[in-house]
């Protein structure tokens, strides 16, 4: 069982930057994909970004493409989400997710096996 712990959430002004981290409890050699989802109050959970752990290939939602960057550090079993040019509509609880196999569609939460508890990001206008 992989445990995921997110950190780095907080309050940021519009146009600012924030970096989220997600640390896995065990070696990520058995993890094929790690990604981020978010959920705003009253809205459904939505895909943000994912990285194919072995290949290093990344995918993003259209709403964050060009502003957010997902990356990994295998030595620390950690995935990061660098959020730049933050917008008020980015306000949400951000959840880290991991999958044993890289399944498609990667933007479906159903294709992930493990989830973190979430970290809140608030972007003020």
N, C-alpha and C positions, 0 to 999 in steps of 0.2 A: 504494500500500500504506500503510495507516494503522497506525502503531505506537502502542500504548497503554502507558503507564507508571503503575503504581499506587504510592501512597505513603500513609503515615499509619497503617499497622498497628502493633500492639504489644500490650502487656499492660494490661488494665484490670480493675478490680474489678467485681464484679456490682453493678449499679445505676449504674455510671459511664457516661461518654460517650467517644466516639472519633469522629474524622472522617477518612474515607478520601477520597483524591483520585485522579483518573485523568486524566492529561494526554494529549491526542492530538497526534500529531506533525505534523499538518497541519490546515488549516482544517476545521472541522466542518460547513461548509455542505454538504458531500457526505455527511454522516452523518445518517441518519434517526432512529436510536435509539441510545442508550447506556445500558448497564445494568450491574448487578452480579449475579454468581452467587457461590456459595460451596460449598466441599466440605470436609467434616470427614473425618478418618481413618476408613477403612472404610465410608464412606457415598458415595452418588452425589452428583454435582453438583446443586445446587438453585438455582432462581431466587430472587433477593432483591427486586430492584426495577429498573425501567426508566423512562426518560423519553423521550417523543417530542420530539426536539430542536426541531422547528419549532413544534409546537403547545404544547409545555410540559406536556403531559398526562403524569401519572405513574401507575404501577401498582406494586403491592406484593404480596408473598406474605402470606398470612394470618399467618404466624409473626412478621412484623416490622411489620405495619401498626399505626400508632399510636406506634411507637417509633423507626423509622428514617425519614429523609427524604432523598430524592434531589433534587438540584438541579444546575443547569448555569450556567456562565459562558462565554458565547460569545466574549467578548474574550480569554479565556485558553485556549479550546479544552479546557475542563476540566469534568468532571462530579464531583460530590461525593456521598458517602454519610455523612450525619450519623447516628450510632448513639447513641441514648439508652436509658437503662434497660437496659443490657446484661445479658444472661443467660449463664450458663455454656454453654448450648446454642447460643449464637451463635459459639462457638469454631470456627474454620475458616480455611482459606485463602480469601481473597476475590479474585475475578477480575473485572476490568472487561471488558466486551464492547461491540462496536459493530456496527451493521448499516448497509448502504448504503440499504436500504429497510426500512420499518417493517412487519415481517411478523407474521402471527398463526399460531399462538399465540406471544405475545411471551415466554412463560415457557419456551419450548423453546430450548435452546442451539443447536440446529441452525439457527435463524433468525438467527444472528449470524455476521458475516464476519471479524471481527478480535477477538483476545483479548490481554489483557495477561499478564504472567508471574505475577501474584498477589502478594498481601501477607497475611501471617499476622496473625490477630486471636485473642488468647487472653483469655478472660474467666475470672477466678478467682472462686471462691465464698467 
